[in-house]
């Protein structure tokens, strides 16, 4: 395959990443300028269009200039829908849920910089995806220092082909990187290009004391945080949420939204009352993150009633509990059912956060042991959350 010369686009991308503060060192600038992102988008991508549909765009069927504009745009690019559909398999507008993508370069490069890598470090990457981030690290560290894992065999095959064409003789370990035991351990760094509800303790066991793990935590499509933790000699890990981050869920930890008639499922509540805090607060990133800390099994859904009324729900399938919200002229009402009053729990957290001056996500600290994840903001007991693993 004859590739277009994307040298100007790569340099321009490096300039933008530097200006954004994501690209901070010569090592990774050289990698960005050397690795052609367009190679890792083959056979094509899906671009969003109105109505929640996707337009397939293929490398071979697109003008060279347009293809490079897409490849070097500052956005994530979906490369697979519903676990099977790729862009060269359809010419029509389609619906579907992205299950593989090339993450926006500012996020990829910023995470690599946050790992504070040097020449001696051995890196484990969870979630190869397209292979672009793998190629950047192989260029910067040498391919012998990078192990990458991808659970989707078809995605791994395409990533391996792109890595080979880019000149790297590495390969992807196919399997469940959350529970598996990669061939090389322990590692100095672990980086995950997927989101997890909790950092698997397996990752901590595979990381040397003093080593760093960088991953997105949370289970909602938004309101998730980038956790950076350091492994201690005693097998625990501690650190903080270093910023906002959004990745697809690791497939073994992904949650399935409740199906069926949501109104019927919430028709017989145990209690009903006006809310003290409007549920629309969960549209904001930090409150959404806090809701996941307060009720880690809960899922947020939105709908419209038959009369057009805005409806919102929190469901916790494991605890068989729900909170249903309805708005009228006087405000929001919450109806709750099941053994756990979900909104009571979330509302207490949001109120405590507001009383504390609304600290941002970077104030959240995290401590991990084999038994639990513990999050906290300062020393306020109302802003402390323990997620037991058993």
N, C-alpha and C positions, 0 to 999 in steps of 0.2 A: 504494500500500500504506500502510495506517495503522499506524504503529509504536507500540508501547507506550512510555510515558514511563519511561525507565530512568535518569533523573537521580539518584535516590537510590542506585541500584546503582553508577553510575559514581563517585559521590563516595565511597561505601564502598570501592570498589576502589582508588581513589587513596589513601585512608587506609591500607589494608592494604599497598600497595606502599611507601608512605612508612615505615611501621613496619618493613618488611622491609629497608629500606635501598636498595631498587632505584630509588625515585623520590626525586630529590634537589634538583630545581630547579623554580621556579614555571612556567617555560615548558612543561615536560612534564607537570606536574600539570594545567595548563589543558587540554592536549591529551587526557589521560586522561579528564577530566571532560566534555569536549566530544564525543568520538568514541564513538558507540554500537557496542560490540563485537558485539551481536546482529545488526546489519545485515550484518556480514561472515561470518556463519555460514549464510546462506541458500544453498540451500533447507533444509539441515539438517545434522545431525552423526551420527556413529556413537559410541555409548557401549559400552565393553567390558563383557562379562558373563562368567560362568564358562564354562570349556571353551574359551577362546580365540576366542569368537565376539563379534559386534558387534550391538548393537540400534540400528536406525535411529530417529532422532528428528527430526521436521520442525517447522519454525517454524509452519506453518499448521495442523498436526495436534496441537499441544501447547498445554496451558493456558498463558496468558500468564505467570503467576507462575512456573510450572515452567520455561518457556523462558528467562526472565531469570535464574533460579537457575543454569541450565546455562551460559548465556552469561557470567556473571560469577563462575563457579567458578574456583578457582586451579589450573587444570589445562589441559593441551593437549587440543584437541578435534579428532578425526579428521573431515575433511570429504570425503575420497575414499578409496576402496579399490581396489587393483589397477590404478590408472591410469585407471579408467573409471566405477566405481560410485559414485553419490551417493545421499544418503539418501532422496530422494523417488522413487527407482526401485525400491524394495523395501519391503515391510512386514514381512518375516520376519527372524529372526536369521540372520546370514550370517557366513561366514569370509572372511578376506582380509588383505592387508597394507596399512596406511595409506600413501598416496602423496601426500596433501596434508593439511594440518592448520592450525589456528589455535593457535600456540604459546602456552604459558602466559604470561599478562601479565607476571609478575615477570621472566621471561627477556627478553621483547621490550623492556620499558621499561628494564631494566638495561643491555641492549646499547646502546640509543639514548643513554642517559646516558653510557656509556663512550666514545661517539664525541666527546664534548666539542664539540658543534656550536654555531656562532654564525650570525647572520643572513646572512653572506656565503657560507657554505659551500654547495658543490654536492655532492650526495650521489648515489651510484649504489648501488641496492639490488639484490642478486642473489637472486631467488626471491621473487616477489610473494606467492605463496600466496593467502590469503583477501583480502589487501589491508589488513588491520588495521594492521600496522606502517607501511605506506605512508601510510595516512590520518593516523596520529599524526605522522609526519614532515612531511607536507604542512601539517598544522595548525600545527606548531611553527615551520616554516621558510618556508612558502609553497610552493605546488605547482610553481612554476617552478624551484625549486631541487632537485627530486627527480626522478630517473629510476629506473624500476623495470623489471626484466626477469624474465620467467617463461617457462620452456621449454614448459610445457603450455598449449596454446592454449585448451582448454576451461576450465582454471583461470583463465587470464587474462581470458576473457570474463566470468566470474562476478565476478572482482575489479573489473573496470572498471565493471560495473553497480552494484556496491556503493559504489565510490568516487563515482560520479556521483550516486547517491541520497544520499550523505553530503555532497554539495555541492562536490566537487572535480572540476574539469574536466581532470584528468590522464588518462593512459592508460598501458597496459602495453606495453612493447616485448616482442614474442613472439619467442623464439629462444633460442639457447644462450648464456647470459651468461658461460660459462666461456671460450669461444673467440671470441665475436662482438666486434664493434666498435660499441658504442653511439654514438648520434648526437652526444652531448655529451661531450667529454673535453678536458683532464684534469679529474679530480674531486679535491675536497678530502678526501672520505671515501668509503670503500667498505664496505658492510655486507652480509653474506651470511646469509640465513635458511635455510641448508642446510649440510650438512657436506661437506668435501672431503678427499680423501686428502692432497693437497698444494695449497697456494695457487697458482693459475695465475699464471704470470709476466705474462700479459696484464693481470691486475688491477693489478699493480705499474706496468706501463707506462701505465695509464690514471689513475694517481694522482699528483698533484703532489708534488714534494719537500716533505717536512714533513707530507704527508697521512697519514691513518691508515686501515688496513684491519683490519676486525674480522670474524673468521669462525671456525667450528668446524672443527678438524682431527682426522682419524681416520676409520677405516672400519668400526668395530664399532658395534653399536647402543648401547653404553655405553662408558665408558672413553675418552671423547673430551674434547678441551680447547678452550677459547675462546682463540684466538690474537689478540693485538693487536700489530700491527707498524707501524712508521713508515717511510715511504719516504725513502731518502737521495738526495742529489744525484747520486751515481754510478750510480743505478738499482738498487741493492740495497735491502733492507729488513731491519729488525731490531726485535726486541721480545721478548715473553715470552708464556707461557700465563698468562692472568689468572684462570682458574678452570675449573671443570668445566662442561661444556655438552653438550647432546644435541639433535641435529637429524637429520632425514631426510637421506640421502645425495643430493647433486646427481646427477641421473640419468645424466649423461655420465661420472661417476666411480664410480657404484654398482657393487658387486661381486656376482656371482651365486654363491650357496653351492654347493659341490660336490654333485652329485646321485648317486643310485644307492646301492648297498650299500657303506656306508663300511667295514664290516669286510673286505669283499673287496678294497677298494682299499688296505687297509693290511695285507694278509695276509702279505706277504713283506718284512719289514723287513730292513735291513742290520745294525742293532744293537738291543740290548735291555738295559736297566739300571734299577736303582732310581733314582727321582728324588731330587735333593738338596733341591729345593723342591717342595712339593705344588702341582699345577696348580690346585687350588681357590683358590690365592692370586689367580688371574685373575678371580675373582668380585668382587674389590675394584676400585674405580675406578682408583686410581693404578697398581697393578701391571698392569691391563689396558692403560692408556695406554702404560706403558713397554714392554709386549710389542709394541705396534704400532710403537714407535720402533725396537725391536731387530729386528723382522721385519716390515717394512711391508707385505709382500704376503700375510701369513698371515691366515687366518680361523679363528676358534674355533667349534667345533660340539660340542654335547652330545647324547648318545643313551643308550639302555639296551640291554644285551645281552639275549639270549633268556631268560637266567636272572635278569634284573632287575639285573644288575651295572651300576654307573655307568660310562659310557664318555665320554671326551673326546678331541677331535682338534684338531690344528692342521694346516691344509692351506695350501700355497703353490702354487697352480696354475701360476703363471708359471715357478717353479723346479722344478716337478714333484717336490715334497718334502712329507713328512708326518711328523707325530709323533702317535702314538696312545697314550693313557693308560688304564690299567686299575688298579683298586683291589682289594686283597685284605686279609687280616687283618694283613699285615706292612707295608702302606702302598701307595704308588703305584709303578707300573712304567711306563717310557716305551719304546716301540718306534719307531725312526726309520728312514726310508727316503728315497732321493733324494740329489741332489748336495749339499744343504744340511741340516745337522743343526739343524733349527729349534729344538728344545728346548734344545740346548746353548747356542745364541745367546741365547735368552730367559732361560734360567736364569742365565747369567753376568751379565746386566743386573740381574735381580732380586736376586741375591746382592750385587752392588756397591751397589745401592740400599739394601738392608738394612744393609750395613756402614757406609753413609754416614749412618745414622740415620733412614731412611725419610722423606726430604723430600717435601712435598706437591707437587701439580701446579704451584703458583705459582712453584716454584723453577726451572722449565724455561725456558731462554732459546732464542730462535730467530733465525737469520740466513738470509736468502734472497738468492740471486743467480740469474742466468739459468741457471746450471749445476746448482745444488744447494740443498737445504734442509739446514741444519745445526742440530741440537738439542744442548743440553748442560745439565748440572746442575753448577755450579761448574767447577773445573778438572780434575776427575778424568777421565782418558782413558777409563776404563771406563764413564763416564756421558756419552759423546759419541756422537752418531749422525749420519752424513752420508747423506742420500738424494739420490743423483745423478739428474738429470732425463733424462739421455741413456741 
